Amino acid sequence: MSNFLFQQDTTRQDSVQEEYVPSKTPTYRPSYRFGDPFSNRVSRSPLLLKDPSNLDFRVEYDTGGVSYSVYENLSEVNFRPATSMTFDEFDRYTTNQINRQFWQEASAGLDGESAVSGRRLIPKLYISPAFDRIFGGDYIDIQPTGFANLDFGGLWQFVDNPQVPQNRRRNGGFNFNMQLSTNVVGKIGEKLAVTFNFDNNNTFDFQNNMKIEYTGFDEDIIKKIEVGNVSMSVQNSLMTGAQSLFGIKTQLQFGKLFVTGIASRSQGRSEVISVGGGQGVTNSTSNRGGQRDAADNINIPASGYDENKHFFLSQFFRDNYEQWHRNLPVIISGLDIQRVDVYTMNRQNDTETTRNFVGLMDLAEGDPKNVFQQNNPFIDLSGRLEADNGTNTLFQNVRGGTLDPANLKTDLEGRDLQDGTDFVIVNSARKLDPSEYVVNKKLGYISLLRRLQNDEVLAVAYSYSLNGQIFKVGELIEDYPGRPGDQVIILKMLRPNRIATNLPTWDLMMKNIYNLRTTQIQQEGFSLRIHYKDDRTGQDNPSIHEGRITKDVPLLQLMGLDSLNRNGDRQRDGNFDFVDGVTIDTRNGNILFPVLEPFGSNMERFFDPQTEAELINRYVYDTLYRTTRINAEQVSAQNKYVILGSSQGTVSNIIPLNGFNISQGSVIVMAGGTILTEGLHYDVDYNLGQVRIRDDAILNSGQQITVSYEKADLFNFQTRWLTGAHFDYRVNENFNIGATILNLNERQGGITRFAIGDEPTRNTKYGMNINWQEESQLITKIVDALPLISTKEPSNISFSGEIAQLVPGTSNIVQGTGTSYIDDFE
């Protein structure tokens, strides 16, 4: 034995000095295992031979000695001496084997897949059998899925400048960025389930859902208890329930009586859109149970431009926008956008078109006034103005460096480029489908069909020809076919994830497009005009009565919307120039101004700054284009312009909904008072916020189509509580009686004086419904008795009745009377 150990652990002293002698036979002598197979295990190397397949490994329980015997046999021959183990030793061994096998299977299941593949990572935990009676099982099952990305780095700089104090020459710090997306499903037995999902990139809290659900068996009184994000549906069509609720909901059964009760806080707002009779689309808010009548009048304030949907592809196209409109109705640009790839945040969990990208603000910008980092040597201008990757050196310098997201961020920040301003790196971004946007190939801008959220990044790559010369901006798909998926692609950033009005990207968002909330507009019966609300006269005037150039000149003409007659000749006729694709988008219902800032710099050029400075302060609405839309709306002294008119648009099969985050199942479509069926008569795209009518007969019938839906209430300063109950007594499978009562209470703490239209309400709705249906063999016999008709199909008789009433009220009680205030005077 000692000789064996010596040969295995010690190297001969003169082995290095010996000359190597080739041999045809192997000199390696493998060691042999001694002892039992548990304490002296052989190497797991795949290069070493394993035990033969006919080796029989048996473990037998010795009842006499309370131990286990281990045998290794080749057929009937004992290959190795038998060994024994105590009960505790064998129990530890089997436990370790089970744990090792579990983690090996879990690890093998994740090879080549993402962390959200749904593999079981945590085994079931079995608890006391006493839990079985309450929760329908004696186990706890927790299944987490999701991913966590952590970017951690540091950046330190030393500036050897003698003008800087010694203690301030060295600066820097750590960079930390984390993205967490998780979904946890936990169950206790078969009855209790807890569902939780969280993403720190979500803008609003309502996007993170949490729900506790207790589901009873068929014989239990308690059918279901839900805590968290719940919904309340009502069978009475005269009453509407709610979808976006956070609270507690319970469903009980007492014999033939089914009771559903709810106490929750409302997180959504109900709206109604009416379309029909060849009229336009109008929407009205009905969170208090009311609804405005549909109308086709156009009434849009100057501050109501269609924000976060229309973007120039480059500052070069914006600078030439007005010049290319100089010969209306023809666009003279020599521009042809050939291809555009659009990327934005992946909020739909899309895995087919995802890609990591870096969006660069100064990419392809050549005019110094449009370059945010003018003095940065990393962005050296070439002197050209056309949008192209070679217009400045930013594209070449970034592409020539590292394309790893973590290292690229550190590299760019080392070049004095700021994250969130000069560049944005987005992981797993989604490439938009061409059906989600429209490209204006002659003017160089895109129009999204969905409004971007405040924290969404928009970046593009495109190619175009200008006067026969080809240009490219960013990287298209054919530019990175062999690049690893975890590396970034280089794109032109049109919108960062943080809105800043002092950045050049603020000017890329177009503020001269207004949506009429109707589609398929017809020229027949369409009229448009622009008025100014004069506080001194109290009237709306189509022109202003001051100014050397502007006096009594129609505002429509000053805005560039009246330079043609009805025949298209360059002769003003006092009417709106209806030129599809130039001044109006008939398909999507947009008004397109041929000037960039119609109520700002466009109006300012008509006044003399030396003699008419006071008129500039009064009539130039420059705040609209220098600050956000919300802030500009507060400047009531300048927000005096309004777009008025009327339209007759045909009812398109696509009905856009006003808002995003439409609650699932909240869309109800009615045609002439008849409730339509989703999937049969219409489809709903909850991501884009659109309803598509599938049955053309409904559109051609001329009936009014009403779409009611519920969307997330983003900026709600009133707390709304919804409580109520629904009773359903099922006499038999063909006859049931229902009753519903709901109470909506709004409160706004700390405020006792409310303006008209903002009063908190306290409404109560109640109703009853009866439904009965029965098969009738008598009707079948009567129909069969008619001449030329033969039938044996069963006939049905059905009856339904509904009644409902709204009892309005207010929670704003001032001396026993609900009070609203028109205005406050000092």
Salt bridges, closest charged atoms under 4 A:
ASP14 OD1 - ARG12 NH2 3.93
GLU18 OE2 - ARG12 NH2 3.37
ASP51 OD1 - ARG80 NH2 3.58
ASP56 OD2 - ARG58 NE 3.49
GLU60 OE2 - ARG58 NH1 2.32
GLU72 OE2 - ARG33 NH2 3.08
GLU72 OE2 - ARG80 NH1 2.79
GLU113 OE2 - ARG119 NH2 3.15
ASP141 OD1 - ARG120 NH1 2.99
ASP160 OD1 - ARG169 NH1 3.57
GLU190 OE1 - LYS187 NZ 3.98
GLU213 OE2 - LYS224 NZ 3.01
ASP220 OD2 - LYS191 NZ 3.01
GLU226 OE1 - LYS211 NZ 2.79
GLU271 OE2 - LYS711 NZ 3.27
ASP306 OD2 - LYS309 NZ 3.71
ASP306 OD2 - HIS310 NE2 3.03
ASP306 OD1 - ARG451 NH1 3.08
GLU307 OE2 - ARG629 NH1 3.88
ASP319 OD2 - LYS369 NZ 3.31
ASP341 OD1 - ARG339 NE 3.83
ASP341 OD1 - LYS431 NZ 3.86
GLU365 OE2 - LYS492 NZ 2.79
ASP367 OD2 - LYS369 NZ 3.86
ASP388 OD2 - ARG384 NH2 3.52
ASP411 OD1 - ARG415 NE 3.69
ASP419 OD2 - LYS409 NZ 3.60
GLU436 OE2 - ARG430 NH1 2.98
ASP455 OD2 - ARG347 NH2 2.81
GLU456 OE1 - ARG450 NH1 3.07
GLU475 OE2 - ARG399 NE 3.22
GLU475 OE2 - ARG483 NH2 2.84
GLU478 OE1 - ARG339 NH1 2.66
ASP479 OD1 - LYS472 NZ 3.20
ASP534 OD1 - ARG536 NE 3.65
ASP535 OD2 - LYS640 NZ 2.64
GLU546 OE1 - ARG536 NH2 2.88
GLU546 OE1 - ARG618 NH1 2.50
ASP552 OD1 - HIS545 ND1 2.90
GLU597 OE2 - ARG318 NH2 3.66
GLU597 OE2 - ARG626 NH1 3.04
GLU614 OE2 - ARG618 NH2 2.24
ASP622 OD1 - ARG626 NH2 3.63
GLU633 OE2 - ARG629 NE 3.35
ASP683 OD2 - ARG692 NH2 2.77
ASP683 OD1 - ARG694 NH1 3.49
ASP713 OD2 - ARG269 NH2 3.24
ASP713 OD2 - ARG720 NH1 3.05
ASP728 OD2 - ARG730 NE 3.44
GLU746 OE1 - ARG288 NH2 3.98
ASP784 OD2 - LYS792 NZ 3.54
ASP824 OD1 - ARG753 NH2 2.99
